[in-house]
Amino acid sequence: MQENDKEFLEYVVKALVDNPNDVLIDRTVDEMGVLITLSVNPADMGKIIGRQGNTAKAIRTLLRIIGMKNNARVNLKINEPEGGRKPESSAPSASGAMKTVDQAMEDLKGI
């Protein structure tokens, strides 16, 4: 395969993002198939992932179709930028949220 998949991905991603100069695509081939690694500006991650990951799923599907056409298995890995995800411990827990609601209800009863 003459890197049609990489050219396709570059075209699509650069059309979606606000910082096309920050798009980096690395393509490696091994016995498992083709692995394309995508890195974008952290500000553009939401545009690449999409709501509930739908944009990323669509891009992966199209890459697999290109791979099937060329008898290759193509996978896409999207690199997460530094500090991309918040640690799970910083997310409010359900019990913490319930305490806040309970406290609010107690405050309302006192009025």
RAMO-V522113 format. One record per run of one state. SS is the DSSP state (alpha for helix, beta for strand, coil for the rest). FROM is the first residue (numbers start at 1). TO is the last residue. If there is no record, write none. Layout:
SS,FROM,TO  SS,FROM,TO
This chain:
coil,1,3  alpha,4,16  coil,17,19  alpha,20,22  coil,23,23  beta,24,30  coil,31,32  beta,33,39  coil,40,41  alpha,42,49  coil,50,50  alpha,51,69  coil,70,73  beta,74,78  coil,79,87  alpha,88,90  coil,91,93  alpha,94,109  coil,110,111
